[in-house]
Amino acid sequence: MKIILLKPNALQSLTILILLFFSVNIHAQTVRTNVNTDSISIGDTFRYSLIIQQDQEYQKIEFPDTTSFPPSVELIDRQQFKLSEFSDSLIYNLQYFGNEDLNLPGLPVTFYSEEDTLQLRTDPVLLFFKSVVAEGDTTLKPMKPNFAFSRPWWPWILAGSLLAAFLIWWYKFRKEPEKADNEPKIEIEPFYNPIEELEKSLHRINKESDLAETKNFKLFYSEMGDAIRTYFEELYKIPALESTSTELLRYLDAYGVDDTMAEKTRVVLRKADLVKFAKFTPTLEDAWKTFDHAIEFMERAKLADSTRISRLKAKYEEQFKPKPSEQKAED
């Protein structure tokens, strides 16, 4: 039997080679990120890509979900591509709704196998916010002086004449009150049904909006969003018309509004904000697709809020019913 003795330097070199071999196997899985832009403005869409290289097949690879992204980023869709047996990629199409630099933190990617579970994190990505205000334009235009209006005297004369006429009528020409039997009955206004008013508003928007000719998308989206805001204002007593879209969505969550209604509201208001504030010009197809979301909101509200509306109607009609003492007097 032949025995080979290694020198200390040879042993050290062999140990280093073994460690390097296992280190390469352990870290053979890599996750790279790629973004198609380095700056962003409100309403901009961008692509965030993950590219995975692996040295073996895994039972499952778990990619980051929508909760991993900051709240100012909204997921439009995502696409997965199997590049090869040991290469995979996932592309997120995202839309930004903030007004500051966007910092995408390291996101987890988990590899599952029969023997072990491995988790890697992507590199953080920083996108600089790009303002739509012209750079260097910090000057403010001076305010124009207030216009001095002369005080009119005729309203005082008109008010004095009306007061004199009322006094003459009161002292000389007023008649004795008629008997109770001859008093006209008070007309009761019909119950204001929020869901019926919403349906009338959406029907009017659909009938009167000629987008193909006018291209007035801003008015179209504003009226559609205001119809939904008025519904929440009247039925839930939420200050919807004076709240921003983000504030209204928080109200809906706090008031426990139906999830489908809240989601349809979010879609319509987000699109309306893009058109009104980000100068986004939609297509005719996108505009009517958003209108379909408003119709779906109305149909869901008919089911989810029917009990609430019935209670409000019963409470409204209750105040006009005669009291027991009045009923006895009539009998």
Residue frames relative to the residue before (quaternion, step in Angstrom):
aa qw qx qy qz dx dy dz
M 1.0000 0.0000 0.0000 0.0000 0.00 0.00 0.00
K 0.2550 -0.7927 0.5417 0.1150 3.53 -0.75 1.08
I 0.1589 -0.7955 0.5826 0.0506 3.57 -0.69 1.09
I 0.1704 -0.7792 0.5989 0.0721 3.56 -0.87 1.04
L 0.1929 -0.7779 0.5917 0.0869 3.56 -0.72 1.04
L 0.2287 -0.7774 0.5733 0.1208 3.58 -0.84 1.05
K 0.4803 -0.6512 0.5077 0.2958 3.48 -1.09 0.70
P 0.6700 -0.5054 0.3423 0.4225 3.64 -1.14 0.46
N 0.6530 0.5111 -0.3312 0.4502 3.61 0.93 -0.80
A 0.6475 0.5139 -0.3213 0.4619 3.61 1.00 -0.74
L 0.6334 0.5272 -0.3289 0.4613 3.59 1.03 -0.77
Q 0.6498 0.5115 -0.3151 0.4657 3.57 0.96 -0.84
S 0.6581 0.5081 -0.3184 0.4553 3.58 0.93 -0.82
L 0.6488 0.5166 -0.3215 0.4570 3.58 0.99 -0.82
T 0.6341 0.5343 -0.3218 0.4570 3.60 1.02 -0.82
I 0.6528 0.5134 -0.3094 0.4633 3.57 0.94 -0.88
L 0.6520 0.5152 -0.3218 0.4538 3.60 0.96 -0.83
I 0.6448 0.5157 -0.3238 0.4620 3.59 1.00 -0.83
L 0.6611 0.5049 -0.3084 0.4614 3.60 0.93 -0.89
L 0.6462 0.5118 -0.3220 0.4656 3.55 0.98 -0.79
F 0.6276 0.5463 -0.3394 0.4387 3.59 1.02 -0.78
F 0.7062 0.4448 -0.2656 0.4826 3.59 0.86 -0.96
S 0.6089 0.5531 -0.3555 0.4438 3.58 1.09 -0.65
V 0.6452 0.5089 -0.3225 0.4698 3.58 1.01 -0.77
N 0.6631 0.5035 -0.3160 0.4549 3.59 0.97 -0.82
I 0.6537 0.5220 -0.3229 0.4427 3.57 0.99 -0.83
H 0.7956 0.2942 -0.1387 0.5112 3.55 0.87 -0.93
A 0.3021 0.7723 -0.5130 0.2218 3.59 1.16 0.54
Q 0.6336 0.5016 -0.3354 0.4843 3.59 1.18 -0.47
T 0.0050 0.8011 -0.5972 0.0404 3.60 -0.79 1.01
V 0.1561 -0.7528 0.6332 0.0889 3.53 -1.26 0.64
R 0.0580 -0.7993 0.5982 0.0016 3.57 -0.65 1.10
T 0.2595 -0.7632 0.5756 0.1374 3.56 -1.11 0.74
N 0.0304 -0.7831 0.6212 0.0074 3.53 -1.22 0.58
V 0.0732 -0.7768 0.6254 0.0115 3.59 -0.95 0.96
N 0.4194 -0.7549 0.4538 0.2198 3.57 -0.87 0.95
T 0.7594 0.2485 -0.1846 0.5723 3.62 1.22 0.25
D 0.3006 -0.7482 0.5556 0.2027 3.59 -1.25 0.32
S 0.7536 0.2235 -0.1756 0.5927 3.61 1.27 0.03
I 0.1231 -0.8093 0.5743 -0.0059 3.55 -1.17 0.62
S 0.1764 -0.7530 0.6251 0.1052 3.56 -1.24 0.60
I 0.6786 -0.4778 0.3533 0.4316 3.57 -1.28 0.23
G 0.8003 0.2617 -0.2213 0.4920 3.56 -0.88 1.00
D 0.5147 0.6513 -0.4255 0.3604 3.63 1.24 -0.18
T 0.2607 -0.7244 0.6132 0.1767 3.55 -1.22 0.59
F 0.0133 0.7962 -0.6041 0.0318 3.58 -1.09 0.69
R 0.4148 -0.7021 0.5300 0.2327 3.55 -1.31 0.42
Y 0.1055 -0.7635 0.6365 0.0280 3.53 -0.96 0.97
S 0.0821 -0.8427 0.5317 -0.0193 3.60 -0.39 1.28
L 0.1495 -0.7433 0.6456 0.0913 3.54 -1.19 0.74
I 0.0762 -0.7880 0.6109 0.0077 3.58 -0.82 1.04
I 0.1275 -0.8189 0.5594 0.0108 3.59 -0.61 1.18
Q 0.0911 -0.7490 0.6547 0.0448 3.54 -1.04 0.94
Q 0.0099 0.8099 -0.5842 0.0512 3.61 -0.83 0.95
D 0.4026 -0.7309 0.5054 0.2197 3.53 -1.19 0.56
Q 0.7730 0.1845 -0.1281 0.5934 3.59 1.29 0.04
E 0.5336 -0.6075 0.4698 0.3543 3.53 -1.28 0.25
Y 0.1968 -0.7683 0.6011 0.0985 3.54 -1.09 0.83
Q 0.5804 -0.5871 0.4357 0.3586 3.53 -1.21 0.60
K 0.8030 -0.0485 0.0839 0.5880 3.57 1.00 -0.82
I 0.1182 -0.7495 0.6462 0.0813 3.54 -1.16 0.72
E 0.1816 -0.8042 0.5621 0.0656 3.57 -0.61 1.18
F 0.2102 -0.7936 0.5646 0.0849 3.57 -0.60 1.21
P 0.6387 -0.5140 0.3871 0.4218 3.63 -1.21 0.31
D 0.3033 -0.7389 0.5704 0.1916 3.58 -1.07 0.76
T 0.7549 -0.4149 0.2593 0.4368 3.58 -1.33 0.01
T 0.6178 0.5619 -0.3593 0.4165 3.62 1.12 -0.51
S 0.5861 0.5943 -0.3732 0.4049 3.60 1.21 -0.28
F 0.6551 0.5117 -0.3152 0.4579 3.61 1.20 -0.44
P 0.6103 -0.5489 0.4083 0.3993 3.63 -1.16 0.46
P 0.6184 -0.5806 0.3781 0.3707 3.65 -1.16 0.52
S 0.6292 0.5450 -0.3438 0.4346 3.61 1.19 -0.40
V 0.6672 0.4520 -0.2890 0.5167 3.60 1.31 -0.05
E 0.1291 -0.7941 0.5923 0.0442 3.57 -0.91 0.98
L 0.3967 -0.7245 0.5196 0.2184 3.55 -0.90 0.99
I 0.2629 -0.7503 0.5897 0.1415 3.58 -0.83 1.04
D 0.7186 -0.3000 0.2000 0.5946 3.58 0.86 -1.00
R 0.1850 -0.7635 0.6010 0.1474 3.55 -1.30 0.07
Q 0.1688 -0.7837 0.5956 0.0505 3.53 -1.15 0.76
Q 0.1847 -0.7826 0.5887 0.0828 3.56 -0.97 0.91
F 0.0971 -0.7921 0.6025 0.0114 3.55 -0.98 0.96
K 0.2570 -0.7363 0.6088 0.1453 3.56 -0.93 0.98
L 0.2209 -0.8269 0.5047 0.1131 3.56 -0.07 1.33
S 0.7699 -0.1340 0.1079 0.6145 3.59 1.05 -0.81
E 0.7426 -0.3967 0.2761 0.4636 3.57 -1.29 -0.09
F 0.7900 0.2296 -0.1135 0.5570 3.58 1.09 -0.70
S 0.6694 0.4241 -0.3075 0.5268 3.57 1.12 0.58
D 0.0141 0.7928 -0.6045 0.0762 3.56 -0.90 1.00
S 0.0479 -0.7983 0.5996 0.0296 3.58 -1.18 0.48
L 0.1102 -0.7666 0.6304 0.0516 3.54 -1.26 0.58
I 0.1402 -0.7908 0.5942 0.0431 3.58 -0.83 1.06
Y 0.1670 -0.7641 0.6192 0.0697 3.57 -0.83 1.10
N 0.1845 -0.7363 0.6404 0.1171 3.58 -0.95 0.93
L 0.0357 -0.8397 0.5377 -0.0672 3.55 -0.39 1.32
Q 0.1861 -0.7560 0.6158 0.1211 3.57 -1.30 0.43
Y 0.3014 -0.7897 0.5205 0.1204 3.55 -0.89 1.05
F 0.0795 -0.8069 0.5853 0.0058 3.60 -0.97 0.97
G 0.5140 0.6450 -0.4226 0.3757 3.61 1.09 0.60
N 0.3377 -0.7292 0.5558 0.2129 3.54 -1.35 -0.10
E 0.6741 0.3954 -0.3076 0.5428 3.57 1.09 0.75
D 0.7190 -0.4131 0.3113 0.4641 3.54 -1.33 0.12
L 0.3068 -0.7588 0.5535 0.1543 3.57 -1.01 0.90
N 0.0915 -0.7913 0.6043 0.0150 3.55 -0.70 1.15
L 0.1392 -0.7776 0.6111 0.0505 3.57 -0.52 1.24
P 0.3036 -0.7863 0.5049 0.1861 3.63 -0.39 1.15
G 0.6702 -0.4568 0.3830 0.4421 3.53 -1.36 0.04
L 0.2019 -0.8041 0.5539 0.0774 3.58 -0.69 1.13
P 0.4553 -0.7125 0.4611 0.2692 3.63 -0.98 0.80
V 0.0608 -0.7381 0.6709 0.0371 3.55 -1.18 0.79
T 0.1307 -0.8317 0.5394 0.0153 3.59 -0.52 1.22
F 0.1955 -0.7671 0.6054 0.0823 3.57 -0.95 1.01
Y 0.1282 -0.7977 0.5879 0.0414 3.61 -0.75 1.06
S 0.0414 0.7627 -0.6441 0.0427 3.55 -0.97 0.99
E 0.6932 -0.4726 0.3298 0.4330 3.57 -1.27 0.10
E 0.7418 0.4208 -0.2311 0.4682 3.58 0.99 -0.78
D 0.8379 0.0236 0.0761 0.5400 3.58 0.88 -0.86
T 0.2950 -0.7101 0.6075 0.1993 3.52 -1.41 0.17
L 0.0880 -0.8011 0.5920 0.0094 3.57 -0.82 1.02
Q 0.0822 -0.7968 0.5980 0.0281 3.57 -0.94 0.93
L 0.0811 -0.7775 0.6233 0.0188 3.56 -0.90 1.04
R 0.2622 -0.7499 0.5849 0.1636 3.58 -1.23 0.45
T 0.4660 -0.6748 0.5026 0.2738 3.51 -1.09 0.78
D 0.5744 -0.5651 0.4522 0.3824 3.55 -1.26 0.29
P 0.5157 -0.6290 0.4675 0.3462 3.64 -1.01 0.70
V 0.1890 -0.7723 0.5998 0.0898 3.56 -1.16 0.67
L 0.1356 -0.7836 0.6038 0.0549 3.58 -0.93 0.95
L 0.0755 -0.7735 0.6292 0.0137 3.57 -0.81 1.11
F 0.3545 -0.7590 0.5113 0.1916 3.56 -0.72 1.08
F 0.4473 -0.6897 0.5048 0.2635 3.55 -1.00 0.88
K 0.1755 -0.7822 0.5944 0.0637 3.57 -0.90 0.99
S 0.2868 -0.7845 0.5287 0.1508 3.59 -0.43 1.22
V 0.4454 -0.6868 0.5086 0.2668 3.57 -1.16 0.66
V 0.5349 0.5996 -0.4116 0.4301 3.60 1.29 -0.10
A 0.5456 -0.6347 0.4382 0.3278 3.56 -0.92 0.88
E 0.4951 -0.6838 0.4530 0.2864 3.56 -0.88 1.00
G 0.8047 0.2592 -0.2177 0.4877 3.54 -0.91 0.97
D 0.5789 0.5802 -0.3836 0.4256 3.58 1.25 -0.15
T 0.1469 0.8156 -0.5360 0.1609 3.58 0.18 1.33
T 0.5211 0.6497 -0.4165 0.3646 3.59 1.23 0.03
L 0.2402 -0.7470 0.6038 0.1403 3.54 -1.17 0.67
K 0.4544 -0.6821 0.4981 0.2831 3.52 -0.93 0.86
P 0.5007 -0.6644 0.4495 0.3252 3.61 -0.92 0.81
M 0.5005 -0.6495 0.4871 0.3007 3.53 -1.16 0.69
K 0.4507 -0.6725 0.5170 0.2782 3.51 -1.08 0.77
P 0.5369 -0.6264 0.4389 0.3560 3.61 -1.02 0.67
N 0.5718 -0.5950 0.4469 0.3455 3.55 -1.19 0.65
F 0.4059 -0.7024 0.5323 0.2419 3.53 -1.05 0.84
A 0.3309 -0.7580 0.5324 0.1804 3.56 -0.77 1.01
F 0.1650 -0.7862 0.5926 0.0590 3.57 -0.64 1.18
S 0.4300 -0.6802 0.5285 0.2703 3.54 -1.00 0.79
R 0.4754 -0.6814 0.4792 0.2828 3.56 -1.01 0.79
P 0.3205 -0.7592 0.5277 0.2062 3.61 -0.59 1.06
W 0.3460 -0.7551 0.5256 0.1842 3.56 -1.10 0.74
W 0.5717 0.6425 -0.3870 0.3327 3.61 1.14 -0.48
P 0.5946 0.5538 -0.4170 0.4073 3.71 0.96 -0.46
W 0.6292 0.5373 -0.3465 0.4421 3.60 1.06 -0.69
I 0.6437 0.5104 -0.3197 0.4722 3.57 1.01 -0.82
L 0.6524 0.5126 -0.3148 0.4610 3.59 0.96 -0.88
A 0.6606 0.5023 -0.3160 0.4599 3.59 0.93 -0.86
G 0.6495 0.5155 -0.3194 0.4586 3.60 1.01 -0.80
S 0.6494 0.5152 -0.3192 0.4593 3.59 1.01 -0.81
L 0.6584 0.5035 -0.3122 0.4643 3.59 0.95 -0.81
L 0.6443 0.5153 -0.3216 0.4647 3.57 1.02 -0.79
A 0.6512 0.5099 -0.3152 0.4654 3.60 0.98 -0.84
A 0.6465 0.5157 -0.3197 0.4626 3.59 0.97 -0.84
F 0.6506 0.5143 -0.3220 0.4568 3.58 0.99 -0.81
L 0.6539 0.5105 -0.3202 0.4575 3.62 0.96 -0.82
I 0.6354 0.5211 -0.3313 0.4637 3.61 0.99 -0.79
W 0.6595 0.5000 -0.3130 0.4660 3.55 0.92 -0.85
W 0.6630 0.5397 -0.3079 0.4176 3.56 0.93 -0.91
Y 0.7622 0.3909 -0.2093 0.4716 3.61 0.88 -0.92
K 0.8062 0.3206 -0.1533 0.4730 3.63 0.95 -0.69
F 0.8399 0.2720 -0.0961 0.4597 3.58 0.76 -0.97
R 0.4629 0.6748 -0.4794 0.3169 3.61 1.13 0.08
K 0.3464 -0.7522 0.5327 0.1746 3.56 -0.98 0.84
E 0.5976 -0.5402 0.4489 0.3868 3.50 -1.31 0.36
P 0.5354 -0.6263 0.4410 0.3558 3.57 -0.97 0.71
E 0.4855 -0.6637 0.4874 0.2936 3.52 -1.00 0.80
K 0.6392 -0.5293 0.3929 0.3960 3.53 -1.28 0.39
A 0.6488 -0.5576 0.3573 0.3749 3.51 -1.20 0.62
D 0.6209 0.5682 -0.3496 0.4116 3.58 1.12 -0.70
N 0.7257 0.4354 -0.2359 0.4777 3.58 1.13 -0.69
E 0.4694 0.6787 -0.4518 0.3389 3.60 1.24 -0.04
P 0.4701 -0.6735 0.4808 0.3069 3.56 -0.87 0.84
K 0.4852 -0.6650 0.4844 0.2962 3.54 -1.04 0.72
I 0.4955 -0.6548 0.4865 0.2983 3.51 -1.08 0.80
E 0.3615 -0.7314 0.5377 0.2128 3.53 -0.81 1.02
I 0.2810 -0.7656 0.5604 0.1441 3.56 -0.79 1.05
E 0.3899 -0.7156 0.5286 0.2377 3.53 -0.73 1.05
P 0.5203 -0.6460 0.4488 0.3326 3.60 -0.97 0.76
F 0.6160 -0.5652 0.4124 0.3619 3.54 -1.21 0.60
Y 0.3726 -0.7145 0.5519 0.2148 3.56 -0.96 0.98
N 0.1207 -0.8065 0.5784 0.0214 3.55 -0.42 1.29
P 0.3812 -0.7645 0.4662 0.2299 3.64 -0.36 1.18
I 0.6639 0.5078 -0.3283 0.4400 3.59 0.94 -0.76
E 0.6373 0.5078 -0.3345 0.4733 3.61 1.09 -0.68
E 0.6461 0.5083 -0.3257 0.4670 3.59 1.01 -0.76
L 0.6213 0.5306 -0.3400 0.4657 3.61 1.06 -0.72
E 0.6594 0.5078 -0.3063 0.4621 3.57 0.96 -0.86
K 0.6352 0.5159 -0.3308 0.4700 3.61 1.03 -0.76
S 0.6595 0.5185 -0.3137 0.4448 3.59 0.93 -0.89
L 0.6854 0.4711 -0.2921 0.4722 3.60 0.87 -0.91
H 0.6200 0.5267 -0.3450 0.4683 3.61 1.07 -0.67
R 0.6520 0.5087 -0.3168 0.4646 3.59 0.98 -0.83
I 0.6410 0.5203 -0.3254 0.4611 3.61 0.97 -0.87
N 0.6660 0.5056 -0.3011 0.4584 3.58 0.93 -0.88
K 0.7040 0.4753 -0.2652 0.4561 3.59 1.00 -0.84
E 0.7798 0.3862 -0.1884 0.4554 3.59 0.86 -0.94
S 0.6278 0.5559 -0.3463 0.4206 3.63 1.17 -0.43
D 0.0429 -0.7836 0.6195 -0.0184 3.56 -0.52 1.23
L 0.0913 -0.8584 0.5036 0.0353 3.58 0.52 1.25
A 0.6031 0.5821 -0.3672 0.4033 3.58 1.01 -0.70
E 0.7414 0.3803 -0.2145 0.5095 3.59 1.10 -0.66
T 0.7628 0.4025 -0.2165 0.4575 3.61 0.81 -1.01
K 0.1825 -0.8066 0.5302 0.1868 3.61 1.09 -0.74
N 0.4058 0.7146 -0.4714 0.3201 3.58 1.20 0.50
F 0.0400 -0.8418 0.5382 -0.0096 3.58 0.48 1.23
K 0.6071 0.5789 -0.3681 0.4010 3.60 1.02 -0.71
L 0.6709 0.4735 -0.2972 0.4873 3.61 0.94 -0.88
F 0.6301 0.5563 -0.3294 0.4301 3.59 0.97 -0.86
Y 0.7113 0.4371 -0.2601 0.4851 3.60 0.83 -1.01
S 0.6307 0.5420 -0.3447 0.4356 3.62 1.02 -0.74
E 0.6773 0.4823 -0.2974 0.4693 3.60 0.89 -0.92
M 0.6447 0.5187 -0.3254 0.4576 3.58 1.00 -0.77
G 0.6768 0.4770 -0.2949 0.4770 3.60 0.94 -0.86
D 0.6517 0.5155 -0.3209 0.4544 3.62 1.00 -0.79
A 0.6018 0.5565 -0.3677 0.4393 3.61 1.06 -0.63
I 0.6780 0.4639 -0.2901 0.4909 3.59 0.97 -0.85
R 0.6315 0.5288 -0.3366 0.4564 3.61 0.99 -0.81
T 0.6491 0.5157 -0.3225 0.4569 3.63 0.95 -0.85
Y 0.6046 0.5592 -0.3591 0.4391 3.59 1.04 -0.71
F 0.6951 0.4452 -0.2802 0.4899 3.60 0.87 -0.91
E 0.6088 0.5584 -0.3542 0.4382 3.61 1.07 -0.68
E 0.7387 0.4290 -0.2334 0.4645 3.60 0.86 -0.96
L 0.7570 0.3997 -0.2265 0.4646 3.60 0.86 -0.90
Y 0.7937 0.3013 -0.1525 0.5060 3.61 0.86 -0.93
K 0.3599 -0.7518 0.4761 0.2803 3.59 1.34 -0.12
I 0.3630 0.6977 -0.5129 0.3441 3.57 1.03 0.88
P 0.4326 -0.6940 0.4962 0.2916 3.66 -0.88 0.79
A 0.0199 0.8732 -0.4858 0.0348 3.55 0.76 1.11
L 0.6708 0.5272 -0.3132 0.4171 3.61 0.94 -0.84
E 0.7442 0.3724 -0.2190 0.5095 3.60 1.13 -0.55
S 0.5896 0.5655 -0.3651 0.4464 3.60 1.27 0.13
T 0.5025 -0.6017 0.5165 0.3446 3.54 -1.25 0.47
S 0.6826 -0.4798 0.3400 0.4339 3.56 -1.25 0.25
T 0.6563 0.5094 -0.3153 0.4587 3.58 0.96 -0.86
E 0.6583 0.5027 -0.3167 0.4622 3.60 0.95 -0.83
L 0.6501 0.5154 -0.3250 0.4541 3.59 0.96 -0.81
L 0.6478 0.5122 -0.3270 0.4594 3.60 0.96 -0.81
R 0.6266 0.5134 -0.3404 0.4774 3.58 1.09 -0.62
Y 0.6123 0.5366 -0.3447 0.4673 3.59 1.05 -0.74
L 0.6582 0.5209 -0.3203 0.4392 3.59 0.89 -0.92
D 0.6522 0.5026 -0.3136 0.4730 3.57 1.03 -0.77
A 0.6694 0.5002 -0.2983 0.4612 3.59 1.00 -0.85
Y 0.7163 0.4350 -0.2536 0.4831 3.61 1.02 -0.74
G 0.4571 -0.7155 0.4342 0.3010 3.61 1.25 0.03
V 0.1999 0.7972 -0.5418 0.1762 3.58 1.02 0.77
D 0.6549 -0.5316 0.3737 0.3859 3.58 -1.12 0.71
D 0.5516 -0.6595 0.4029 0.3138 3.61 -0.89 1.00
T 0.6558 0.5078 -0.3228 0.4558 3.60 0.92 -0.82
M 0.6493 0.5029 -0.3200 0.4723 3.60 0.97 -0.82
A 0.6526 0.5120 -0.3165 0.4602 3.60 0.97 -0.82
E 0.6579 0.5074 -0.3133 0.4599 3.60 0.97 -0.81
K 0.6612 0.4890 -0.3119 0.4759 3.62 0.93 -0.85
T 0.6167 0.5325 -0.3426 0.4676 3.60 1.07 -0.70
R 0.6491 0.5240 -0.3190 0.4498 3.58 0.94 -0.89
V 0.6525 0.5169 -0.3220 0.4511 3.62 0.93 -0.87
V 0.6912 0.4821 -0.2890 0.4542 3.60 0.82 -1.01
L 0.7036 0.4703 -0.2847 0.4502 3.62 0.82 -0.94
R 0.6130 0.5377 -0.3547 0.4576 3.62 1.04 -0.70
K 0.6678 0.4847 -0.3006 0.4783 3.58 0.92 -0.89
A 0.6475 0.5176 -0.3255 0.4549 3.60 0.96 -0.82
D 0.6450 0.5204 -0.3227 0.4572 3.62 1.00 -0.79
L 0.6305 0.5308 -0.3391 0.4536 3.58 1.01 -0.76
V 0.6835 0.4825 -0.2877 0.4661 3.58 0.93 -0.90
K 0.7296 0.4526 -0.2486 0.4484 3.61 0.89 -0.94
F 0.8235 0.2809 -0.1098 0.4806 3.59 0.86 -0.93
A 0.7494 0.3779 -0.2224 0.4960 3.61 1.03 -0.62
K 0.4101 -0.7388 0.4437 0.2986 3.58 1.32 0.16
F 0.2980 0.7534 -0.5144 0.2810 3.56 1.04 0.89
T 0.1908 -0.7872 0.5798 0.0881 3.59 -0.81 1.01
P 0.2096 -0.8060 0.5403 0.1202 3.62 -0.35 1.17
T 0.5183 -0.5823 0.5084 0.3657 3.54 -1.34 0.08
L 0.6560 -0.4843 0.3861 0.4313 3.57 -1.28 0.23
E 0.6415 0.5312 -0.3295 0.4447 3.57 0.98 -0.82
D 0.6710 0.4932 -0.3041 0.4627 3.58 0.96 -0.87
A 0.6303 0.5443 -0.3357 0.4401 3.60 1.03 -0.77
W 0.7199 0.4190 -0.2640 0.4863 3.59 0.82 -0.92
K 0.5756 0.5533 -0.3874 0.4609 3.59 1.18 -0.39
T 0.6339 0.5034 -0.3231 0.4902 3.57 1.08 -0.71
F 0.6183 0.5340 -0.3405 0.4653 3.60 1.07 -0.72
D 0.6120 0.5426 -0.3505 0.4562 3.60 1.08 -0.67
H 0.6119 0.5329 -0.3513 0.4671 3.59 1.10 -0.66
A 0.6370 0.5186 -0.3293 0.4656 3.61 1.03 -0.74
I 0.6330 0.5135 -0.3292 0.4767 3.60 1.03 -0.77
E 0.6525 0.5045 -0.3158 0.4691 3.60 0.98 -0.83
F 0.5928 0.5482 -0.3586 0.4685 3.58 1.13 -0.64
M 0.6677 0.5054 -0.3062 0.4528 3.61 0.89 -0.93
E 0.6712 0.4985 -0.3102 0.4524 3.61 0.88 -0.90
R 0.6540 0.4930 -0.3169 0.4784 3.58 1.05 -0.73
A 0.6282 0.5440 -0.3333 0.4453 3.60 1.05 -0.77
K 0.5996 0.5687 -0.3628 0.4307 3.62 1.06 -0.69
L 0.7118 0.4298 -0.2541 0.4940 3.58 1.07 -0.73
A 0.7304 0.4644 -0.2557 0.4308 3.57 0.80 -1.04
D 0.7893 0.3290 -0.1583 0.4936 3.61 1.01 -0.78
S 0.3460 0.7637 -0.4953 0.2273 3.61 1.18 0.19
T 0.6607 0.5009 -0.3173 0.4604 3.61 0.94 -0.82
R 0.6471 0.5250 -0.3195 0.4511 3.57 0.96 -0.86
I 0.6682 0.4880 -0.3003 0.4746 3.60 0.95 -0.86
S 0.6282 0.5338 -0.3404 0.4522 3.61 1.00 -0.74
R 0.6479 0.5068 -0.3222 0.4686 3.59 0.99 -0.78
L 0.6534 0.5078 -0.3208 0.4608 3.59 0.95 -0.83
K 0.6498 0.5143 -0.3210 0.4584 3.59 0.99 -0.80
A 0.6539 0.5055 -0.3145 0.4669 3.60 0.96 -0.86
K 0.6521 0.5074 -0.3139 0.4678 3.59 1.02 -0.78
Y 0.6466 0.5189 -0.3200 0.4586 3.58 1.05 -0.78
E 0.7021 0.4609 -0.2716 0.4700 3.61 0.91 -0.87
E 0.5704 0.6176 -0.3791 0.3866 3.58 1.16 -0.52
Q 0.6610 0.5346 -0.3192 0.4189 3.59 1.01 -0.76
F 0.6951 0.4545 -0.2839 0.4791 3.61 1.20 -0.31
K 0.5147 0.6256 -0.4367 0.3912 3.59 1.24 -0.01
P 0.5033 -0.6592 0.4537 0.3260 3.63 -0.95 0.78
K 0.4854 -0.6532 0.5000 0.2962 3.54 -1.09 0.75
P 0.6713 -0.5106 0.3375 0.4179 3.64 -1.18 0.44
S 0.6503 0.5125 -0.3278 0.4549 3.62 0.98 -0.78
E 0.6575 0.4938 -0.3101 0.4772 3.59 1.01 -0.76
Q 0.6319 0.5386 -0.3420 0.4400 3.59 1.05 -0.72
K 0.6392 0.5173 -0.3201 0.4705 3.59 1.05 -0.79
A 0.6443 0.5253 -0.3313 0.4463 3.60 0.95 -0.84
E 0.6539 0.5045 -0.3203 0.4641 3.60 1.00 -0.76
D 0.6508 0.5046 -0.3277 0.4631 3.60 1.02 -0.70
